[in-house]
Amino acid sequence: MAIMRKIVADGAAEEEFFKQVEKRSGETDKKVTAVVTEIIENVKANGDSAVKAYTEKFDGKLPQYYEVPREVINDALTEADSAFTDALLNAVENITDFHTRQKSQSFVNAKENGVILGQRVRGLERVGLYVPGGTAAYPSSVLMNAIPAKIAGVKEIIMVTPPLKDGTPNKDILVAAAVCGVDRIFMSGGAQAIAALAYGTEEIPKVDKIVGPGNIFVATAKKLLYGTVDIDMIAGPSEILVMADETADPKFVAADLMSQAEHDKLASSILVTTSEELADKTLAEIERQMQYLSRKEIIASSLENYGAILICKTKDEACALANRFAPEHLEVLFDNPMEYIGKLDNAGSIFLGKYASEPLGDYYAGPNHVLPTSGTARFFSPLGVNSFEKRTSFTYYTEQALREAKDDIVLIAEKEGLTAHANAIKVRF
């Protein structure tokens, strides 16, 4: 039995599949919500003592220190494998170059009648960065979250990360934090760390926004605390959609589909192709390559339950299917990929051509890898510099300019029944 189903796109069959995939995120787990709510209330009331008690309960023991000393961070950088450090620094250069171009501009518009209008843009005061520990520790996520924040002008980045089993921090995470300028690091994870960042404790400063990936408890805490603080997004399971024609290499297609399937049994990998021959060769390649991969059980489960090959007639139809699904990652393995950028409106990040494999975006190329999932690319954008900026507008009017506008303002205010608004204009004349 083929590990991925083949579906001939006819308007109904693929729609049924898309709806099945969209159910992955499911309803909010009420038990998780109840547990997280209790944790948040406890941390709000009892601060660091509650955070440390939960750390002991969930991580097995208290770490050797609550805040990681600066010398420990520096030592991690000094002692790190030089090839790893060099790779991170090259990635930092690319990510910085890309994100620097996103920076918004303040502006002043001085009109001839004396009116001055404008916008002031600046970075948030303080941002919290959550970084998972243990086996799911991703140094690349530190770079992708911290670098745009620094470019935006965020004054302080506070990282929270759970300790390893022996109570020490993950060294790779410390190295990533050092190379991109994280200011302070606290050894705490889970919903309790999110609550500490949202409300502030005796030691952990209150932040304006919390970013970074985490498990269901972390995601639920972020969701519940949105409004008390800003958050990046509610991330769902990872997904990739590969559009390919008969010119694509099935080895590449298979490898790229599996690169996302290995994340999670709930991950979704979809091939949309105009070539049934490519579909069959890709399936054979998946079977062959999977045997050599360390997470083959996860890949097999993901592809069987949430993977599919959609066979369509034309490339325009493939574009329409991609826009319908609005994938987190979209690869275009057509013979002329650049022609299709203008037709692809709904995707977190687009990878064009056979040498722009998705992991290039995860680690190195420059665009951010914190992307909208679960179809939210229809209205959400990737994390970027403007995610860490805030804007304030300002207005200055002369007496004469207001005199010329007053009748219109009073009329609109009175139409809305807001006579005090109208009065605030009238009393000036």
C-alpha positions, 0 to 999 in steps of 0.5 A: 500500500502506498504511504501517501494517497493519490487524489485526482483533483476534481473539486470535491475529492481534494476539498474533502482532504483539505478539510480533514487536514484542517481538523488537525489542530482540533478544538482547544483541549479543555483539560489543558486549558484548565491546567494552564489557567491554574498555573497562570493564576498561581504565577500571577499571585506568587511570582518566582516561588510558583515558577520554581515550584513548577520547574521542580514539578515538571522538570524533575529538579531546580536548575543550578541557577535561575538566571544564567550568569553572563560568564556561563553564556560567554563560556558556551560561546568560547567553548563551542565547536568553531564550525557550528559558530561559523555556520550560525554567524553566516546565518546571522549575516543573511537573516540580518541583511534580509530583515534590515530591509523591512524596517519601517520609516517614521514620517512628517507631512507638513502641509501648506496650510500649517497642518502637520501630520506624521507617524513615529515608529520605534521598537517595543521596550522589552520582548520575551523569547520562549525557547524549548529545551531538551530534544526540541531545542532549535538554535535557529529559532533563537536567531529568527526571533531575536534578530528582527527584534534587535533591528526593530530597536527592541531595548531588551530581549528576555529569554526563558528556556527549560533546563536539561535533565541535569539542571544545566542550560542547553549549550547550543541555545546559549551560543545562539543567544550570544551571537544575536544579542539576547540580553538575559536568560532565565531557566524556566519553561512551560506555561509558568515561564510564559505567565512570568513574562506576561506579568513579571515576577521579582526577578523576571521582568514583565515584557510587552510581547512574547514570541517563540515556539512551544508545546501545547501548554506553552501555546495555550498560555500564550493564547490565554495571555494575549491581551495582557501581552502581545504574542507572535501567533498561535502556531499549528502543526507544520506543513509543506505544499510542493508544486511540481511538473514533469521536469521536477526530480522525484528525489528532490520532491520526496526529500522535501516532503519528508523534511516537514513530515519529520517534525510531527505526526500531525505535520502535513506534506502535499504534492500538487502535480500535473504529472502522474508519472512524477507522482509514482516516482516520488512515492517510490523515492519516499519508500527508498529514502525513508529507510535511512532517516532517523525519524521514519516512524513519525514521517510514515505516520504524518504522510499516511494520515495528513499527506497526499498527492493531488493530480491536476490538469494545469499549472494554473489549477495547481496555483489555485489549489495552493492558494486554497490550502494557504500552506506554511511552506510552498515550493515551486518545482516547475521548469520556470518557477519565477513566472508564478510568484504573482499567482501565489497569494496565500503562503507563508514562505515561497521557495522557487526552483530545485535548489531552494529546498525548504530547509534553506529557509529554516536555517540560512537564507534570510527570510524568517521561518516563523510562519503562519500555519493552518491556512492563516497565511490567507491573512497573517504574515511571517514574523518580521521587524514590523512584528516588534515595532509600534507606531504612533501618529501625531497631528498639529492644526492651526486655528485657520485650518481647524476653522475650515474643517469645523463644520464637517467635523461637527456635522459628522459628530452630531450625526453620530449623536456625540454632542460632546465631540461636536462641542469640543470643536465648537467651543474653540470658535 
